[in-house]
Amino acid sequence: MLAGFRWQDFRKHEIAHSKPLPPFDRDVAIVTGSLQRAVRYRIGLARRARVHRRLAGINELLRGSAGPVCLNLRTAANQGDVEEYETALAALVRLHEKQSISDTRRRLLGRLKLSAPPWTSAIARRDGPHGCATPPGDPETAWKWVQLSQEITRRSELDERALAALCTSDAMSLNL
């Protein structure tokens, strides 16, 4: 028995349903005719089973993904829609190619958040001028502006009387 094929049973069936021939000629007819059809049919079944296993694997892989690209890919695979599957797969490949850019963006935003949390939030949400494909201006100038703005805000929150008293006490300690 080779790959589940029962040759002896197949041969007996073919002999029973064929016209009388000498044994060698009968076997040649079986091998060149019905056996080849049976093998092609079995190969087709094996290919179909392999495709179904691969589709089940794709379905399992995408089951936990809720993004629109993955949902399109899963739907196309389940429906056997080759064109839609190719389109969705190409979209997934484009997303994958952008993964390193996204990782770099997250890393840089994490570093920026330590110094300028509101600015980082605006960039992360792509609010206002930060929603464009290019930066809204010179990053160095923007950085200086944020630093100055934060310093002005910090100083405006200080108590003027306490600050004056602190200045007076510092001046007195310097005169000693």
C-alpha positions as MATLAB code, in Angstrom:
seq = 'MLAGFRWQDFRKHEIAHSKPLPPFDRDVAIVTGSLQRAVRYRIGLARRARVHRRLAGINELLRGSAGPVCLNLRTAANQGDVEEYETALAALVRLHEKQSISDTRRRLLGRLKLSAPPWTSAIARRDGPHGCATPPGDPETAWKWVQLSQEITRRSELDERALAALCTSDAMSLNL';
ca = [
       0.000    0.000    0.000;
       1.640    3.233   -1.185;
       0.228    6.551    0.144;
      -3.086    4.867    0.951;
      -3.578    3.428   -2.537;
      -4.676   -0.208   -2.546;
      -3.183   -1.474   -5.785;
      -4.420   -5.055   -5.511;
      -8.035   -3.971   -4.886;
      -7.811   -1.434   -7.717;
      -6.379   -4.057  -10.102;
      -9.067   -6.614   -9.234;
     -11.773   -4.007   -9.836;
     -10.304   -3.020  -13.202;
      -9.921   -6.652  -14.314;
     -13.555   -7.332  -13.400;
     -14.741   -4.370  -15.472;
     -12.452   -4.689  -18.485;
     -12.689   -6.757  -21.655;
     -10.758  -10.028  -21.745;
      -7.072   -9.451  -22.557;
      -3.839  -11.334  -21.962;
      -2.460  -10.528  -18.445;
       0.397   -8.331  -19.655;
      -1.807   -6.319  -22.034;
      -4.456   -5.952  -19.352;
      -1.884   -4.557  -16.873;
      -0.509   -2.174  -19.529;
      -4.054   -0.902  -20.174;
      -4.637   -0.412  -16.440;
      -1.301    1.406  -15.919;
      -1.636    3.664  -18.965;
      -5.344    4.376  -18.552;
      -7.406    4.042  -15.412;
      -4.436    4.079  -13.002;
      -3.269    7.448  -14.330;
      -6.792    8.870  -13.948;
      -6.992    7.494  -10.398;
      -3.588    8.978   -9.488;
      -4.517   12.394  -10.947;
      -7.752   12.285   -8.948;
      -5.870   11.404   -5.733;
      -3.337   14.177   -6.370;
      -6.231   16.604   -6.793;
      -7.720   15.447   -3.482;
      -4.352   15.860   -1.759;
      -3.919   19.368   -3.174;
      -7.436   20.298   -2.121;
      -6.810   18.992    1.402;
      -3.548   20.965    1.557;
      -5.332   24.159    0.438;
      -8.033   23.642    3.075;
      -5.368   23.132    5.766;
      -3.591   26.316    4.672;
      -6.854   28.286    4.653;
      -7.664   26.950    8.128;
      -4.173   28.015    9.250;
      -4.680   31.514    7.811;
      -8.070   31.720    9.484;
      -6.585   30.640   12.826;
      -3.703   33.085   12.487;
      -6.038   36.001   11.741;
      -8.742   35.090   14.274;
      -7.376   37.404   16.977;
      -6.807   40.332   14.617;
      -9.525   42.968   14.519;
      -7.930   45.456   12.132;
      -9.651   46.124    8.822;
      -6.784   44.774    6.714;
      -6.709   41.466    8.600;
     -10.503   41.213    8.517;
     -10.461   41.732    4.725;
      -7.769   39.082    4.371;
      -9.677   36.597    6.538;
     -12.959   37.234    4.708;
     -11.315   36.801    1.310;
      -9.659   33.553    2.439;
     -12.927   32.181    3.834;
     -14.841   33.082    0.680;
     -12.134   31.847   -1.667;
     -11.989   35.256   -3.363;
      -8.534   35.210   -4.950;
      -8.537   38.817   -6.198;
      -9.703   40.247   -2.871;
      -7.183   38.058   -1.050;
      -4.335   39.387   -3.218;
      -5.487   42.971   -2.586;
      -5.742   42.426    1.175;
      -2.411   40.612    1.298;
      -0.717   43.483   -0.565;
      -2.202   45.928    1.972;
      -0.883   43.772    4.832;
       2.585   43.688    3.248;
       2.538   47.510    2.948;
       1.622   47.767    6.635;
       4.398   45.371    7.579;
       6.895   47.460    5.625;
       5.872   50.469    7.752;
       6.379   48.623   11.057;
       9.955   49.836   11.597;
       8.869   53.435   10.917;
       6.068   53.077   13.465;
       8.455   51.582   16.037;
      10.888   54.477   15.539;
       8.047   57.006   15.882;
       6.881   55.431   19.160;
      10.434   55.367   20.508;
      11.050   59.033   19.624;
       7.685   60.104   21.059;
       8.591   58.264   24.259;
      11.816   60.248   24.521;
      10.051   63.537   23.700;
       7.330   62.889   26.285;
       9.867   63.266   29.089;
      10.533   66.879   28.126;
       7.365   68.094   26.413;
       4.261   66.016   27.267;
       1.626   68.313   25.665;
       3.607   68.598   22.448;
       4.110   64.820   22.404;
       0.358   64.258   22.807;
      -0.420   66.620   19.920;
       2.074   64.839   17.687;
       0.850   61.372   18.726;
      -2.788   62.334   18.021;
      -1.703   64.168   14.855;
      -3.606   67.251   16.007;
      -3.545   70.503   14.054;
      -0.311   71.112   12.182;
       1.023   67.754   13.422;
      -1.492   65.902   11.240;
       0.342   66.692    8.004;
       2.754   64.434    6.164;
       5.632   66.850    6.799;
       6.662   68.668    9.996;
       4.958   72.062   10.404;
       8.267   73.898   10.616;
      11.833   73.801   11.847;
      12.054   71.282   14.740;
      14.881   73.181   16.487;
      12.875   76.407   16.532;
       9.824   74.503   17.766;
      11.885   72.896   20.517;
      13.197   76.272   21.684;
       9.647   77.657   21.599;
       8.354   74.818   23.769;
      11.192   75.276   26.242;
      10.572   79.028   26.490;
       6.816   78.549   26.777;
       7.226   76.033   29.586;
       9.633   78.315   31.427;
       7.259   81.281   31.133;
       4.404   79.122   32.413;
       6.536   77.869   35.311;
       7.584   81.392   36.261;
       4.034   82.738   35.989;
       2.911   80.168   38.543;
       5.408   81.402   41.168;
       4.226   83.507   44.081;
       5.628   87.029   43.563;
       5.839   87.840   47.296;
       7.675   84.637   48.095;
       9.999   85.288   45.174;
      10.675   88.854   46.355;
      11.382   87.603   49.893;
      13.721   84.970   48.495;
      15.570   87.604   46.432;
      15.867   89.861   49.502;
      17.242   87.064   51.672;
      19.714   86.077   48.942;
      20.880   89.693   48.642;
      21.331   89.951   52.395;
      23.350   86.755   52.529;
      25.635   88.054   49.771;
      26.328   91.284   51.688;
      27.571   89.389   54.758;
];
